[in-house]
């Protein structure tokens, strides 16, 4: 069984919220002073991402309502 710690990110380029693996050492996520800093979009490491701390606006509705 493989275990890993994950976090939820918001990719501004994909307009997606997704869970990503932050470490293969899940015990790190239990430490109160540990904060993951190594995370990126699953589609591209060059995408602009930030930690997601929802709830927030629905990304799919924002995408649909923007003028093209």
Rosetta constraint file for C-alpha pairs under 8 A:
AtomPair CA 3 CA 24 HARMONIC 6.54 0.50
AtomPair CA 3 CA 25 HARMONIC 7.52 0.50
AtomPair CA 3 CA 26 HARMONIC 6.55 0.50
AtomPair CA 4 CA 21 HARMONIC 6.48 0.50
AtomPair CA 4 CA 22 HARMONIC 7.49 0.50
AtomPair CA 4 CA 23 HARMONIC 5.81 0.50
AtomPair CA 4 CA 24 HARMONIC 4.39 0.50
AtomPair CA 4 CA 25 HARMONIC 5.94 0.50
AtomPair CA 4 CA 26 HARMONIC 5.01 0.50
AtomPair CA 5 CA 21 HARMONIC 5.83 0.50
AtomPair CA 5 CA 22 HARMONIC 5.68 0.50
AtomPair CA 5 CA 23 HARMONIC 5.34 0.50
AtomPair CA 5 CA 24 HARMONIC 6.34 0.50
AtomPair CA 5 CA 25 HARMONIC 6.71 0.50
AtomPair CA 5 CA 26 HARMONIC 4.66 0.50
AtomPair CA 5 CA 28 HARMONIC 7.88 0.50
AtomPair CA 5 CA 29 HARMONIC 6.20 0.50
AtomPair CA 6 CA 19 HARMONIC 6.25 0.50
AtomPair CA 6 CA 20 HARMONIC 5.33 0.50
AtomPair CA 6 CA 21 HARMONIC 4.30 0.50
AtomPair CA 6 CA 22 HARMONIC 5.17 0.50
AtomPair CA 6 CA 23 HARMONIC 7.15 0.50
AtomPair CA 7 CA 19 HARMONIC 5.48 0.50
AtomPair CA 7 CA 20 HARMONIC 5.65 0.50
AtomPair CA 7 CA 21 HARMONIC 6.62 0.50
AtomPair CA 7 CA 22 HARMONIC 6.54 0.50
AtomPair CA 7 CA 51 HARMONIC 7.56 0.50
AtomPair CA 8 CA 17 HARMONIC 6.83 0.50
AtomPair CA 8 CA 18 HARMONIC 5.52 0.50
AtomPair CA 8 CA 19 HARMONIC 4.33 0.50
AtomPair CA 8 CA 20 HARMONIC 6.33 0.50
AtomPair CA 8 CA 51 HARMONIC 6.16 0.50
AtomPair CA 8 CA 52 HARMONIC 5.59 0.50
AtomPair CA 8 CA 53 HARMONIC 7.93 0.50
AtomPair CA 9 CA 17 HARMONIC 5.63 0.50
AtomPair CA 9 CA 18 HARMONIC 5.59 0.50
AtomPair CA 9 CA 19 HARMONIC 6.28 0.50
AtomPair CA 9 CA 20 HARMONIC 7.24 0.50
AtomPair CA 9 CA 40 HARMONIC 8.00 0.50
AtomPair CA 9 CA 41 HARMONIC 7.83 0.50
AtomPair CA 9 CA 49 HARMONIC 6.45 0.50
AtomPair CA 9 CA 50 HARMONIC 5.59 0.50
AtomPair CA 9 CA 51 HARMONIC 4.44 0.50
AtomPair CA 9 CA 52 HARMONIC 4.71 0.50
AtomPair CA 10 CA 15 HARMONIC 7.07 0.50
AtomPair CA 10 CA 16 HARMONIC 5.86 0.50
AtomPair CA 10 CA 17 HARMONIC 4.52 0.50
AtomPair CA 10 CA 18 HARMONIC 6.68 0.50
AtomPair CA 10 CA 49 HARMONIC 5.53 0.50
AtomPair CA 10 CA 50 HARMONIC 5.49 0.50
AtomPair CA 10 CA 51 HARMONIC 6.13 0.50
AtomPair CA 10 CA 52 HARMONIC 5.29 0.50
AtomPair CA 11 CA 15 HARMONIC 5.45 0.50
AtomPair CA 11 CA 16 HARMONIC 5.43 0.50
AtomPair CA 11 CA 17 HARMONIC 6.38 0.50
AtomPair CA 11 CA 41 HARMONIC 6.29 0.50
AtomPair CA 11 CA 47 HARMONIC 6.72 0.50
AtomPair CA 11 CA 48 HARMONIC 5.89 0.50
AtomPair CA 11 CA 49 HARMONIC 4.40 0.50
AtomPair CA 11 CA 50 HARMONIC 6.78 0.50
AtomPair CA 12 CA 16 HARMONIC 7.24 0.50
AtomPair CA 12 CA 47 HARMONIC 7.22 0.50
AtomPair CA 12 CA 48 HARMONIC 5.58 0.50
AtomPair CA 12 CA 49 HARMONIC 5.95 0.50
AtomPair CA 13 CA 47 HARMONIC 5.79 0.50
AtomPair CA 13 CA 48 HARMONIC 6.22 0.50
AtomPair CA 13 CA 49 HARMONIC 7.95 0.50
AtomPair CA 14 CA 47 HARMONIC 7.84 0.50
AtomPair CA 15 CA 59 HARMONIC 5.99 0.50
AtomPair CA 15 CA 60 HARMONIC 7.57 0.50
AtomPair CA 15 CA 63 HARMONIC 7.63 0.50
AtomPair CA 16 CA 59 HARMONIC 6.68 0.50
AtomPair CA 17 CA 52 HARMONIC 7.34 0.50
AtomPair CA 20 CA 39 HARMONIC 6.89 0.50
AtomPair CA 20 CA 40 HARMONIC 7.54 0.50
AtomPair CA 20 CA 41 HARMONIC 7.69 0.50
AtomPair CA 20 CA 42 HARMONIC 7.36 0.50
AtomPair CA 21 CA 39 HARMONIC 7.33 0.50
AtomPair CA 22 CA 36 HARMONIC 6.34 0.50
AtomPair CA 22 CA 37 HARMONIC 7.93 0.50
AtomPair CA 22 CA 38 HARMONIC 6.12 0.50
AtomPair CA 22 CA 39 HARMONIC 5.84 0.50
AtomPair CA 23 CA 28 HARMONIC 7.86 0.50
AtomPair CA 25 CA 29 HARMONIC 7.77 0.50
AtomPair CA 26 CA 30 HARMONIC 7.24 0.50
AtomPair CA 27 CA 31 HARMONIC 7.10 0.50
AtomPair CA 28 CA 34 HARMONIC 6.54 0.50
AtomPair CA 29 CA 34 HARMONIC 6.48 0.50
AtomPair CA 29 CA 35 HARMONIC 7.66 0.50
AtomPair CA 30 CA 34 HARMONIC 7.82 0.50
AtomPair CA 40 CA 44 HARMONIC 7.29 0.50
AtomPair CA 40 CA 45 HARMONIC 5.32 0.50
AtomPair CA 40 CA 46 HARMONIC 7.88 0.50
AtomPair CA 40 CA 47 HARMONIC 7.33 0.50
AtomPair CA 40 CA 49 HARMONIC 6.49 0.50
AtomPair CA 41 CA 45 HARMONIC 5.76 0.50
AtomPair CA 41 CA 46 HARMONIC 7.90 0.50
AtomPair CA 41 CA 47 HARMONIC 6.25 0.50
AtomPair CA 41 CA 48 HARMONIC 7.91 0.50
AtomPair CA 41 CA 49 HARMONIC 6.75 0.50
AtomPair CA 43 CA 47 HARMONIC 7.99 0.50
AtomPair CA 57 CA 61 HARMONIC 7.90 0.50
AtomPair CA 57 CA 62 HARMONIC 7.52 0.50
AtomPair CA 58 CA 62 HARMONIC 6.50 0.50
AtomPair CA 59 CA 63 HARMONIC 6.22 0.50
AtomPair CA 60 CA 64 HARMONIC 6.23 0.50
AtomPair CA 61 CA 65 HARMONIC 6.08 0.50
AtomPair CA 62 CA 66 HARMONIC 6.26 0.50
